[in-house]
Amino acid sequence: MDYDLNFLNLSVETRQKGKRKSLQRIYKEPLYKHRLPSKVKEGTTERLIYVMPKFSISDGRRVVLELNEKNGERDIKLKIPHRMINNPN
């Protein structure tokens, strides 16, 4: 089945551990979007570029990349730990 793209969001998630657990998401706006597809056909791969402002995150945070389908139930969440953002090599 084809995937009709509704939105692609990038957010920084704050997690507190312990007795009082909480979760907060702060959405980041991209500076530039290049070749953002509206539909991904079945069996194909799409490439796109999202340019974000420079940022680093602490140990208790992670980046969440959320892909949402229009008029559907297939959602994808990619959780990226702080080690991948601060030390990409």
Distance bins in CASP14 RR format, pairs under 12 A and 6 or more apart:
PFRMAT RR
TARGET T0000
AUTHOR 0000-0000-0000
RMODE 2
METHOD distances of the structure
MODEL  1
1 39 0 0 0 0 0 1 0 0 0 0 0
1 40 0 0 0 0 0 1 0 0 0 0 0
1 41 0 0 0 0 1 0 0 0 0 0 0
1 42 1 0 1 0 0 0 0 0 0 0 0
1 43 0 0 0 0 1 0 0 0 0 0 0
1 69 0 0 0 0 1 0 0 0 0 0 0
1 72 0 0 0 0 0 1 0 0 0 0 0
1 73 0 0 0 0 0 1 0 0 0 0 0
1 74 0 0 0 0 1 0 0 0 0 0 0
2 37 0 0 0 0 0 1 0 0 0 0 0
2 38 0 0 0 0 0 1 0 0 0 0 0
2 39 1 0 1 0 0 0 0 0 0 0 0
2 40 1 0 0 1 0 0 0 0 0 0 0
2 41 1 0 1 0 0 0 0 0 0 0 0
2 42 1 0 1 0 0 0 0 0 0 0 0
2 43 0 0 0 0 1 0 0 0 0 0 0
2 44 0 0 0 0 1 0 0 0 0 0 0
2 46 0 0 0 0 0 1 0 0 0 0 0
2 69 0 0 0 0 1 0 0 0 0 0 0
2 70 0 0 0 0 0 1 0 0 0 0 0
2 71 0 0 0 0 0 1 0 0 0 0 0
2 72 0 0 0 0 0 1 0 0 0 0 0
2 74 0 0 0 0 0 1 0 0 0 0 0
3 37 0 0 0 0 1 0 0 0 0 0 0
3 38 0 0 0 0 0 1 0 0 0 0 0
3 39 1 0 0 1 0 0 0 0 0 0 0
3 40 1 0 1 0 0 0 0 0 0 0 0
3 41 0 0 0 0 1 0 0 0 0 0 0
3 42 0 0 0 0 1 0 0 0 0 0 0
3 43 0 0 0 0 1 0 0 0 0 0 0
3 44 0 0 0 0 1 0 0 0 0 0 0
3 45 0 0 0 0 0 1 0 0 0 0 0
3 46 0 0 0 0 1 0 0 0 0 0 0
3 67 0 0 0 0 1 0 0 0 0 0 0
3 68 0 0 0 0 0 1 0 0 0 0 0
3 69 1 0 1 0 0 0 0 0 0 0 0
3 70 0 0 0 0 1 0 0 0 0 0 0
3 71 0 0 0 0 0 1 0 0 0 0 0
3 72 0 0 0 0 1 0 0 0 0 0 0
3 73 0 0 0 0 0 1 0 0 0 0 0
3 74 1 0 0 1 0 0 0 0 0 0 0
3 75 0 0 0 0 0 1 0 0 0 0 0
3 76 0 0 0 0 1 0 0 0 0 0 0
4 37 0 0 0 0 1 0 0 0 0 0 0
4 38 1 0 0 1 0 0 0 0 0 0 0
4 39 1 0 1 0 0 0 0 0 0 0 0
4 40 0 0 0 0 1 0 0 0 0 0 0
4 41 0 0 0 0 0 1 0 0 0 0 0
4 42 0 0 0 0 0 1 0 0 0 0 0
4 67 0 0 0 0 0 1 0 0 0 0 0
4 68 0 0 0 0 1 0 0 0 0 0 0
4 69 1 0 0 1 0 0 0 0 0 0 0
4 70 1 0 1 0 0 0 0 0 0 0 0
4 71 1 0 0 1 0 0 0 0 0 0 0
4 72 1 0 0 1 0 0 0 0 0 0 0
4 74 0 0 0 0 1 0 0 0 0 0 0
5 33 0 0 0 0 0 1 0 0 0 0 0
5 35 0 0 0 0 0 1 0 0 0 0 0
5 36 1 0 0 1 0 0 0 0 0 0 0
5 37 1 0 0 1 0 0 0 0 0 0 0
5 38 1 0 1 0 0 0 0 0 0 0 0
5 39 1 0 0 1 0 0 0 0 0 0 0
5 40 1 0 0 1 0 0 0 0 0 0 0
5 41 0 0 0 0 0 1 0 0 0 0 0
5 46 0 0 0 0 1 0 0 0 0 0 0
5 48 0 0 0 0 1 0 0 0 0 0 0
5 66 0 0 0 0 0 1 0 0 0 0 0
5 67 1 0 0 1 0 0 0 0 0 0 0
5 68 1 0 0 1 0 0 0 0 0 0 0
5 69 1 0 0 1 0 0 0 0 0 0 0
5 70 1 0 0 1 0 0 0 0 0 0 0
5 71 0 0 0 0 0 1 0 0 0 0 0
5 72 0 0 0 0 0 1 0 0 0 0 0
5 74 0 0 0 0 0 1 0 0 0 0 0
5 75 0 0 0 0 0 1 0 0 0 0 0
5 76 0 0 0 0 0 1 0 0 0 0 0
6 36 0 0 0 0 0 1 0 0 0 0 0
6 37 0 0 0 0 0 1 0 0 0 0 0
6 38 0 0 0 0 1 0 0 0 0 0 0
6 39 0 0 0 0 0 1 0 0 0 0 0
6 40 0 0 0 0 0 1 0 0 0 0 0
6 66 0 0 0 0 0 1 0 0 0 0 0
6 67 0 0 0 0 1 0 0 0 0 0 0
6 68 1 0 1 0 0 0 0 0 0 0 0
6 69 1 0 1 0 0 0 0 0 0 0 0
6 70 1 1 0 0 0 0 0 0 0 0 0
6 71 1 0 0 1 0 0 0 0 0 0 0
6 72 0 0 0 0 1 0 0 0 0 0 0
6 73 0 0 0 0 0 1 0 0 0 0 0
6 74 0 0 0 0 0 1 0 0 0 0 0
6 75 0 0 0 0 1 0 0 0 0 0 0
6 76 0 0 0 0 0 1 0 0 0 0 0
7 27 0 0 0 0 0 1 0 0 0 0 0
7 30 0 0 0 0 0 1 0 0 0 0 0
7 33 0 0 0 0 0 1 0 0 0 0 0
7 36 0 0 0 0 1 0 0 0 0 0 0
7 38 0 0 0 0 0 1 0 0 0 0 0
7 50 0 0 0 0 0 1 0 0 0 0 0
7 65 0 0 0 0 0 1 0 0 0 0 0
7 66 1 0 0 1 0 0 0 0 0 0 0
7 67 1 0 0 1 0 0 0 0 0 0 0
7 68 1 0 1 0 0 0 0 0 0 0 0
7 69 0 0 0 0 1 0 0 0 0 0 0
7 70 0 0 0 0 1 0 0 0 0 0 0
7 75 0 0 0 0 0 1 0 0 0 0 0
7 76 0 0 0 0 0 1 0 0 0 0 0
8 27 0 0 0 0 0 1 0 0 0 0 0
8 28 0 0 0 0 0 1 0 0 0 0 0
8 29 0 0 0 0 0 1 0 0 0 0 0
8 30 0 0 0 0 1 0 0 0 0 0 0
8 33 0 0 0 0 1 0 0 0 0 0 0
8 35 0 0 0 0 0 1 0 0 0 0 0
8 36 1 0 0 1 0 0 0 0 0 0 0
8 37 0 0 0 0 1 0 0 0 0 0 0
8 38 0 0 0 0 0 1 0 0 0 0 0
8 40 0 0 0 0 0 1 0 0 0 0 0
8 46 0 0 0 0 0 1 0 0 0 0 0
8 48 1 0 0 1 0 0 0 0 0 0 0
8 49 0 0 0 0 0 1 0 0 0 0 0
8 50 1 0 0 1 0 0 0 0 0 0 0
8 52 0 0 0 0 0 1 0 0 0 0 0
8 64 0 0 0 0 0 1 0 0 0 0 0
8 65 1 0 0 1 0 0 0 0 0 0 0
8 66 1 0 0 1 0 0 0 0 0 0 0
8 67 1 0 1 0 0 0 0 0 0 0 0
8 68 1 0 0 1 0 0 0 0 0 0 0
8 69 0 0 0 0 0 1 0 0 0 0 0
8 70 0 0 0 0 0 1 0 0 0 0 0
8 75 0 0 0 0 0 1 0 0 0 0 0
8 76 0 0 0 0 1 0 0 0 0 0 0
8 77 0 0 0 0 0 1 0 0 0 0 0
8 78 0 0 0 0 0 1 0 0 0 0 0
9 25 0 0 0 0 1 0 0 0 0 0 0
9 26 0 0 0 0 0 1 0 0 0 0 0
9 27 1 0 0 1 0 0 0 0 0 0 0
9 28 0 0 0 0 1 0 0 0 0 0 0
9 29 0 0 0 0 1 0 0 0 0 0 0
9 30 0 0 0 0 1 0 0 0 0 0 0
9 33 0 0 0 0 0 1 0 0 0 0 0
9 50 0 0 0 0 0 1 0 0 0 0 0
9 52 0 0 0 0 0 1 0 0 0 0 0
9 63 0 0 0 0 0 1 0 0 0 0 0
9 64 1 0 0 1 0 0 0 0 0 0 0
9 65 1 0 0 1 0 0 0 0 0 0 0
9 66 1 0 1 0 0 0 0 0 0 0 0
9 67 0 0 0 0 1 0 0 0 0 0 0
9 68 1 0 0 1 0 0 0 0 0 0 0
9 75 0 0 0 0 0 1 0 0 0 0 0
9 76 0 0 0 0 0 1 0 0 0 0 0
9 77 0 0 0 0 1 0 0 0 0 0 0
9 78 0 0 0 0 0 1 0 0 0 0 0
10 25 0 0 0 0 0 1 0 0 0 0 0
10 26 0 0 0 0 0 1 0 0 0 0 0
10 27 1 0 0 1 0 0 0 0 0 0 0
10 28 1 0 1 0 0 0 0 0 0 0 0
10 29 0 0 0 0 1 0 0 0 0 0 0
10 30 1 0 0 1 0 0 0 0 0 0 0
10 31 0 0 0 0 0 1 0 0 0 0 0
10 33 0 0 0 0 0 1 0 0 0 0 0
10 50 1 0 0 1 0 0 0 0 0 0 0
10 51 0 0 0 0 0 1 0 0 0 0 0
10 52 1 0 0 1 0 0 0 0 0 0 0
10 53 0 0 0 0 0 1 0 0 0 0 0
10 55 0 0 0 0 0 1 0 0 0 0 0
10 57 0 0 0 0 0 1 0 0 0 0 0
10 62 0 0 0 0 0 1 0 0 0 0 0
10 63 1 0 0 1 0 0 0 0 0 0 0
10 64 1 0 0 1 0 0 0 0 0 0 0
10 65 1 0 1 0 0 0 0 0 0 0 0
10 66 1 0 0 1 0 0 0 0 0 0 0
10 67 0 0 0 0 0 1 0 0 0 0 0
10 77 0 0 0 0 0 1 0 0 0 0 0
10 78 0 0 0 0 1 0 0 0 0 0 0
10 79 0 0 0 0 0 1 0 0 0 0 0
10 80 0 0 0 0 1 0 0 0 0 0 0
10 85 0 0 0 0 0 1 0 0 0 0 0
11 23 0 0 0 0 0 1 0 0 0 0 0
11 24 0 0 0 0 1 0 0 0 0 0 0
11 25 1 0 1 0 0 0 0 0 0 0 0
11 26 1 0 0 1 0 0 0 0 0 0 0
11 27 1 0 1 0 0 0 0 0 0 0 0
11 28 1 0 0 1 0 0 0 0 0 0 0
11 29 0 0 0 0 0 1 0 0 0 0 0
11 30 0 0 0 0 0 1 0 0 0 0 0
11 52 0 0 0 0 0 1 0 0 0 0 0
11 55 0 0 0 0 0 1 0 0 0 0 0
11 57 0 0 0 0 0 1 0 0 0 0 0
11 61 0 0 0 0 0 1 0 0 0 0 0
11 62 0 0 0 0 1 0 0 0 0 0 0
11 63 1 0 0 1 0 0 0 0 0 0 0
11 64 1 0 1 0 0 0 0 0 0 0 0
11 65 0 0 0 0 1 0 0 0 0 0 0
11 66 1 0 0 1 0 0 0 0 0 0 0
11 77 0 0 0 0 0 1 0 0 0 0 0
11 78 0 0 0 0 0 1 0 0 0 0 0
11 79 0 0 0 0 0 1 0 0 0 0 0
11 80 0 0 0 0 0 1 0 0 0 0 0
12 23 0 0 0 0 0 1 0 0 0 0 0
12 24 0 0 0 0 1 0 0 0 0 0 0
12 25 1 0 0 1 0 0 0 0 0 0 0
12 26 1 0 1 0 0 0 0 0 0 0 0
12 27 0 0 0 0 1 0 0 0 0 0 0
12 28 1 0 0 1 0 0 0 0 0 0 0
12 52 0 0 0 0 0 1 0 0 0 0 0
12 53 0 0 0 0 0 1 0 0 0 0 0
12 55 1 0 0 1 0 0 0 0 0 0 0
12 56 0 0 0 0 0 1 0 0 0 0 0
12 57 1 0 1 0 0 0 0 0 0 0 0
12 58 0 0 0 0 1 0 0 0 0 0 0
12 60 0 0 0 0 0 1 0 0 0 0 0
12 61 1 0 1 0 0 0 0 0 0 0 0
12 62 1 0 0 1 0 0 0 0 0 0 0
12 63 1 0 1 0 0 0 0 0 0 0 0
12 64 1 0 0 1 0 0 0 0 0 0 0
12 65 0 0 0 0 0 1 0 0 0 0 0
12 79 0 0 0 0 0 1 0 0 0 0 0
12 80 0 0 0 0 1 0 0 0 0 0 0
12 81 0 0 0 0 0 1 0 0 0 0 0
12 82 0 0 0 0 1 0 0 0 0 0 0
12 85 0 0 0 0 1 0 0 0 0 0 0
13 22 0 0 0 0 0 1 0 0 0 0 0
13 23 1 0 0 1 0 0 0 0 0 0 0
13 24 1 0 0 1 0 0 0 0 0 0 0
13 25 1 0 1 0 0 0 0 0 0 0 0
13 26 0 0 0 0 1 0 0 0 0 0 0
13 27 0 0 0 0 0 1 0 0 0 0 0
13 28 0 0 0 0 0 1 0 0 0 0 0
13 57 0 0 0 0 1 0 0 0 0 0 0
13 58 0 0 0 0 0 1 0 0 0 0 0
13 60 0 0 0 0 1 0 0 0 0 0 0
13 61 1 0 0 1 0 0 0 0 0 0 0
13 62 1 0 1 0 0 0 0 0 0 0 0
13 63 1 0 0 1 0 0 0 0 0 0 0
13 64 1 0 1 0 0 0 0 0 0 0 0
13 65 0 0 0 0 0 1 0 0 0 0 0
13 66 0 0 0 0 0 1 0 0 0 0 0
13 77 0 0 0 0 0 1 0 0 0 0 0
13 78 0 0 0 0 0 1 0 0 0 0 0
13 79 1 0 0 1 0 0 0 0 0 0 0
13 80 0 0 0 0 1 0 0 0 0 0 0
13 81 0 0 0 0 0 1 0 0 0 0 0
13 82 0 0 0 0 0 1 0 0 0 0 0
14 21 0 0 0 0 0 1 0 0 0 0 0
14 22 1 0 0 1 0 0 0 0 0 0 0
14 23 1 0 0 1 0 0 0 0 0 0 0
14 24 1 0 1 0 0 0 0 0 0 0 0
14 25 1 0 0 1 0 0 0 0 0 0 0
14 26 1 0 0 1 0 0 0 0 0 0 0
14 57 0 0 0 0 1 0 0 0 0 0 0
14 58 0 0 0 0 1 0 0 0 0 0 0
14 59 0 0 0 0 0 1 0 0 0 0 0
14 60 1 0 0 1 0 0 0 0 0 0 0
14 61 1 0 1 0 0 0 0 0 0 0 0
14 62 0 0 0 0 1 0 0 0 0 0 0
14 63 0 0 0 0 0 1 0 0 0 0 0
14 64 0 0 0 0 0 1 0 0 0 0 0
14 82 0 0 0 0 0 1 0 0 0 0 0
15 21 1 0 0 1 0 0 0 0 0 0 0
15 22 1 0 0 1 0 0 0 0 0 0 0
15 23 1 0 0 1 0 0 0 0 0 0 0
15 24 0 0 0 0 1 0 0 0 0 0 0
15 25 0 0 0 0 0 1 0 0 0 0 0
15 57 0 0 0 0 0 1 0 0 0 0 0
15 58 0 0 0 0 0 1 0 0 0 0 0
15 59 0 0 0 0 1 0 0 0 0 0 0
15 60 1 0 1 0 0 0 0 0 0 0 0
15 61 1 0 0 1 0 0 0 0 0 0 0
15 62 1 0 0 1 0 0 0 0 0 0 0
15 63 0 0 0 0 0 1 0 0 0 0 0
15 64 0 0 0 0 0 1 0 0 0 0 0
15 79 0 0 0 0 0 1 0 0 0 0 0
15 81 0 0 0 0 0 1 0 0 0 0 0
15 82 0 0 0 0 0 1 0 0 0 0 0
16 22 1 0 1 0 0 0 0 0 0 0 0
16 23 1 0 0 1 0 0 0 0 0 0 0
16 24 0 0 0 0 1 0 0 0 0 0 0
16 59 0 0 0 0 0 1 0 0 0 0 0
16 60 1 0 0 1 0 0 0 0 0 0 0
16 61 0 0 0 0 0 1 0 0 0 0 0
17 23 0 0 0 0 0 1 0 0 0 0 0
17 59 0 0 0 0 0 1 0 0 0 0 0
17 60 0 0 0 0 1 0 0 0 0 0 0
22 60 0 0 0 0 0 1 0 0 0 0 0
23 60 0 0 0 0 0 1 0 0 0 0 0
23 61 0 0 0 0 0 1 0 0 0 0 0
23 62 0 0 0 0 0 1 0 0 0 0 0
23 64 0 0 0 0 0 1 0 0 0 0 0
23 79 0 0 0 0 0 1 0 0 0 0 0
24 60 0 0 0 0 0 1 0 0 0 0 0
24 61 0 0 0 0 1 0 0 0 0 0 0
24 62 0 0 0 0 0 1 0 0 0 0 0
24 64 0 0 0 0 0 1 0 0 0 0 0
25 61 0 0 0 0 0 1 0 0 0 0 0
25 62 0 0 0 0 0 1 0 0 0 0 0
25 63 0 0 0 0 0 1 0 0 0 0 0
25 64 1 0 0 1 0 0 0 0 0 0 0
25 65 0 0 0 0 0 1 0 0 0 0 0
25 66 0 0 0 0 1 0 0 0 0 0 0
25 77 0 0 0 0 0 1 0 0 0 0 0
25 79 0 0 0 0 0 1 0 0 0 0 0
26 55 0 0 0 0 0 1 0 0 0 0 0
26 57 0 0 0 0 0 1 0 0 0 0 0
26 61 0 0 0 0 1 0 0 0 0 0 0
26 62 0 0 0 0 0 1 0 0 0 0 0
26 63 0 0 0 0 0 1 0 0 0 0 0
26 64 0 0 0 0 0 1 0 0 0 0 0
27 52 0 0 0 0 0 1 0 0 0 0 0
27 63 0 0 0 0 0 1 0 0 0 0 0
27 64 0 0 0 0 1 0 0 0 0 0 0
27 65 0 0 0 0 0 1 0 0 0 0 0
27 66 0 0 0 0 1 0 0 0 0 0 0
28 50 0 0 0 0 1 0 0 0 0 0 0
28 51 0 0 0 0 0 1 0 0 0 0 0
28 52 1 0 1 0 0 0 0 0 0 0 0
28 53 1 0 0 1 0 0 0 0 0 0 0
28 54 0 0 0 0 0 1 0 0 0 0 0
28 55 1 0 0 1 0 0 0 0 0 0 0
28 57 0 0 0 0 0 1 0 0 0 0 0
28 61 0 0 0 0 0 1 0 0 0 0 0
28 63 0 0 0 0 1 0 0 0 0 0 0
28 64 0 0 0 0 0 1 0 0 0 0 0
28 65 0 0 0 0 0 1 0 0 0 0 0
28 66 0 0 0 0 0 1 0 0 0 0 0
28 85 0 0 0 0 0 1 0 0 0 0 0
29 50 0 0 0 0 0 1 0 0 0 0 0
29 51 0 0 0 0 0 1 0 0 0 0 0
29 52 0 0 0 0 1 0 0 0 0 0 0
29 53 0 0 0 0 1 0 0 0 0 0 0
29 55 0 0 0 0 0 1 0 0 0 0 0
30 36 0 0 0 0 1 0 0 0 0 0 0
30 48 0 0 0 0 0 1 0 0 0 0 0
30 49 0 0 0 0 1 0 0 0 0 0 0
30 50 1 0 1 0 0 0 0 0 0 0 0
30 51 1 0 1 0 0 0 0 0 0 0 0
30 52 1 0 1 0 0 0 0 0 0 0 0
30 53 0 0 0 0 1 0 0 0 0 0 0
30 65 0 0 0 0 0 1 0 0 0 0 0
31 49 0 0 0 0 0 1 0 0 0 0 0
31 50 0 0 0 0 1 0 0 0 0 0 0
31 51 1 0 1 0 0 0 0 0 0 0 0
31 52 1 0 0 1 0 0 0 0 0 0 0
31 53 1 0 0 1 0 0 0 0 0 0 0
31 54 0 0 0 0 0 1 0 0 0 0 0
31 55 0 0 0 0 0 1 0 0 0 0 0
32 48 0 0 0 0 0 1 0 0 0 0 0
32 49 1 0 0 1 0 0 0 0 0 0 0
32 50 1 0 0 1 0 0 0 0 0 0 0
32 51 1 0 1 0 0 0 0 0 0 0 0
32 52 0 0 0 0 1 0 0 0 0 0 0
32 53 0 0 0 0 0 1 0 0 0 0 0
33 48 1 0 0 1 0 0 0 0 0 0 0
33 49 1 0 0 1 0 0 0 0 0 0 0
33 50 1 0 1 0 0 0 0 0 0 0 0
33 51 1 0 0 1 0 0 0 0 0 0 0
33 52 0 0 0 0 0 1 0 0 0 0 0
34 46 0 0 0 0 0 1 0 0 0 0 0
34 47 0 0 0 0 1 0 0 0 0 0 0
34 48 1 0 0 1 0 0 0 0 0 0 0
34 49 1 1 0 0 0 0 0 0 0 0 0
34 50 1 0 0 1 0 0 0 0 0 0 0
34 51 1 0 0 1 0 0 0 0 0 0 0
35 46 1 0 0 1 0 0 0 0 0 0 0
35 47 1 0 0 1 0 0 0 0 0 0 0
35 48 1 0 1 0 0 0 0 0 0 0 0
35 49 1 0 0 1 0 0 0 0 0 0 0
35 50 0 0 0 0 0 1 0 0 0 0 0
36 46 0 0 0 0 1 0 0 0 0 0 0
36 47 0 0 0 0 0 1 0 0 0 0 0
36 48 1 0 1 0 0 0 0 0 0 0 0
36 49 0 0 0 0 1 0 0 0 0 0 0
36 50 0 0 0 0 1 0 0 0 0 0 0
36 51 0 0 0 0 0 1 0 0 0 0 0
36 67 0 0 0 0 0 1 0 0 0 0 0
37 44 0 0 0 0 1 0 0 0 0 0 0
37 45 0 0 0 0 0 1 0 0 0 0 0
37 46 1 0 1 0 0 0 0 0 0 0 0
37 47 0 0 0 0 1 0 0 0 0 0 0
37 48 1 0 0 1 0 0 0 0 0 0 0
37 49 0 0 0 0 0 1 0 0 0 0 0
37 67 0 0 0 0 0 1 0 0 0 0 0
37 70 0 0 0 0 0 1 0 0 0 0 0
38 46 0 0 0 0 0 1 0 0 0 0 0
38 48 0 0 0 0 0 1 0 0 0 0 0
38 69 0 0 0 0 0 1 0 0 0 0 0
38 70 0 0 0 0 1 0 0 0 0 0 0
39 46 0 0 0 0 1 0 0 0 0 0 0
39 69 0 0 0 0 0 1 0 0 0 0 0
39 70 0 0 0 0 1 0 0 0 0 0 0
39 71 0 0 0 0 0 1 0 0 0 0 0
40 46 1 0 1 0 0 0 0 0 0 0 0
40 47 0 0 0 0 0 1 0 0 0 0 0
40 48 0 0 0 0 0 1 0 0 0 0 0
40 67 0 0 0 0 1 0 0 0 0 0 0
40 69 0 0 0 0 1 0 0 0 0 0 0
40 70 0 0 0 0 0 1 0 0 0 0 0
40 74 0 0 0 0 0 1 0 0 0 0 0
40 76 0 0 0 0 0 1 0 0 0 0 0
46 67 0 0 0 0 0 1 0 0 0 0 0
48 65 0 0 0 0 0 1 0 0 0 0 0
48 67 0 0 0 0 0 1 0 0 0 0 0
50 63 0 0 0 0 0 1 0 0 0 0 0
50 65 0 0 0 0 1 0 0 0 0 0 0
50 67 0 0 0 0 0 1 0 0 0 0 0
52 63 0 0 0 0 1 0 0 0 0 0 0
52 65 0 0 0 0 0 1 0 0 0 0 0
52 85 0 0 0 0 0 1 0 0 0 0 0
54 85 0 0 0 0 0 1 0 0 0 0 0
54 86 0 0 0 0 0 1 0 0 0 0 0
55 61 0 0 0 0 0 1 0 0 0 0 0
55 63 0 0 0 0 1 0 0 0 0 0 0
55 82 0 0 0 0 0 1 0 0 0 0 0
55 85 1 0 0 1 0 0 0 0 0 0 0
55 86 0 0 0 0 1 0 0 0 0 0 0
56 63 0 0 0 0 0 1 0 0 0 0 0
56 82 0 0 0 0 1 0 0 0 0 0 0
56 83 0 0 0 0 0 1 0 0 0 0 0
56 84 0 0 0 0 0 1 0 0 0 0 0
56 85 1 0 0 1 0 0 0 0 0 0 0
56 86 1 0 1 0 0 0 0 0 0 0 0
56 87 0 0 0 0 1 0 0 0 0 0 0
56 88 0 0 0 0 0 1 0 0 0 0 0
57 63 1 0 0 1 0 0 0 0 0 0 0
57 64 0 0 0 0 0 1 0 0 0 0 0
57 80 0 0 0 0 1 0 0 0 0 0 0
57 81 0 0 0 0 1 0 0 0 0 0 0
57 82 1 0 1 0 0 0 0 0 0 0 0
57 83 0 0 0 0 1 0 0 0 0 0 0
57 84 0 0 0 0 1 0 0 0 0 0 0
57 85 1 0 1 0 0 0 0 0 0 0 0
57 86 1 0 0 1 0 0 0 0 0 0 0
57 87 0 0 0 0 0 1 0 0 0 0 0
58 81 0 0 0 0 0 1 0 0 0 0 0
58 82 1 0 0 1 0 0 0 0 0 0 0
58 83 0 0 0 0 0 1 0 0 0 0 0
58 85 0 0 0 0 0 1 0 0 0 0 0
58 86 0 0 0 0 1 0 0 0 0 0 0
59 81 0 0 0 0 1 0 0 0 0 0 0
59 82 1 0 1 0 0 0 0 0 0 0 0
59 83 0 0 0 0 1 0 0 0 0 0 0
59 85 0 0 0 0 0 1 0 0 0 0 0
59 86 0 0 0 0 1 0 0 0 0 0 0
60 81 0 0 0 0 1 0 0 0 0 0 0
60 82 1 0 0 1 0 0 0 0 0 0 0
60 83 0 0 0 0 0 1 0 0 0 0 0
60 85 0 0 0 0 0 1 0 0 0 0 0
60 86 0 0 0 0 0 1 0 0 0 0 0
61 79 0 0 0 0 0 1 0 0 0 0 0
61 80 0 0 0 0 0 1 0 0 0 0 0
61 81 0 0 0 0 1 0 0 0 0 0 0
61 82 1 0 1 0 0 0 0 0 0 0 0
61 83 0 0 0 0 0 1 0 0 0 0 0
61 84 0 0 0 0 0 1 0 0 0 0 0
61 85 0 0 0 0 1 0 0 0 0 0 0
61 86 0 0 0 0 0 1 0 0 0 0 0
62 77 0 0 0 0 0 1 0 0 0 0 0
62 78 0 0 0 0 0 1 0 0 0 0 0
62 79 1 0 1 0 0 0 0 0 0 0 0
62 80 1 0 0 1 0 0 0 0 0 0 0
62 81 1 0 1 0 0 0 0 0 0 0 0
62 82 1 0 0 1 0 0 0 0 0 0 0
62 83 0 0 0 0 1 0 0 0 0 0 0
62 84 0 0 0 0 1 0 0 0 0 0 0
62 85 0 0 0 0 1 0 0 0 0 0 0
62 86 0 0 0 0 0 1 0 0 0 0 0
63 77 0 0 0 0 0 1 0 0 0 0 0
63 78 0 0 0 0 1 0 0 0 0 0 0
63 79 1 0 0 1 0 0 0 0 0 0 0
63 80 1 0 1 0 0 0 0 0 0 0 0
63 81 0 0 0 0 1 0 0 0 0 0 0
63 82 0 0 0 0 1 0 0 0 0 0 0
63 83 0 0 0 0 0 1 0 0 0 0 0
63 84 1 0 0 1 0 0 0 0 0 0 0
63 85 1 0 1 0 0 0 0 0 0 0 0
63 86 0 0 0 0 0 1 0 0 0 0 0
63 88 0 0 0 0 0 1 0 0 0 0 0
64 75 0 0 0 0 0 1 0 0 0 0 0
64 76 0 0 0 0 0 1 0 0 0 0 0
64 77 1 0 1 0 0 0 0 0 0 0 0
64 78 1 0 0 1 0 0 0 0 0 0 0
64 79 1 0 1 0 0 0 0 0 0 0 0
64 80 1 0 0 1 0 0 0 0 0 0 0
64 81 0 0 0 0 0 1 0 0 0 0 0
64 85 0 0 0 0 0 1 0 0 0 0 0
65 75 0 0 0 0 0 1 0 0 0 0 0
65 76 0 0 0 0 1 0 0 0 0 0 0
65 77 1 0 0 1 0 0 0 0 0 0 0
65 78 1 0 1 0 0 0 0 0 0 0 0
65 79 0 0 0 0 1 0 0 0 0 0 0
65 80 1 0 0 1 0 0 0 0 0 0 0
65 84 0 0 0 0 0 1 0 0 0 0 0
65 85 0 0 0 0 0 1 0 0 0 0 0
66 75 1 0 0 1 0 0 0 0 0 0 0
66 76 1 0 0 1 0 0 0 0 0 0 0
66 77 1 0 1 0 0 0 0 0 0 0 0
66 78 1 0 0 1 0 0 0 0 0 0 0
66 79 0 0 0 0 1 0 0 0 0 0 0
66 80 0 0 0 0 0 1 0 0 0 0 0
67 74 0 0 0 0 1 0 0 0 0 0 0
67 75 1 0 0 1 0 0 0 0 0 0 0
67 76 1 0 1 0 0 0 0 0 0 0 0
67 77 1 0 0 1 0 0 0 0 0 0 0
67 78 1 0 0 1 0 0 0 0 0 0 0
68 74 0 0 0 0 1 0 0 0 0 0 0
68 75 1 0 1 0 0 0 0 0 0 0 0
68 76 0 0 0 0 1 0 0 0 0 0 0
68 77 0 0 0 0 1 0 0 0 0 0 0
69 75 1 0 0 1 0 0 0 0 0 0 0
69 76 0 0 0 0 1 0 0 0 0 0 0
78 84 0 0 0 0 0 1 0 0 0 0 0
79 85 0 0 0 0 0 1 0 0 0 0 0
80 86 0 0 0 0 0 1 0 0 0 0 0
80 88 0 0 0 0 0 1 0 0 0 0 0
81 87 0 0 0 0 0 1 0 0 0 0 0
81 88 0 0 0 0 0 1 0 0 0 0 0
82 88 0 0 0 0 0 1 0 0 0 0 0
83 89 0 0 0 0 0 1 0 0 0 0 0
END
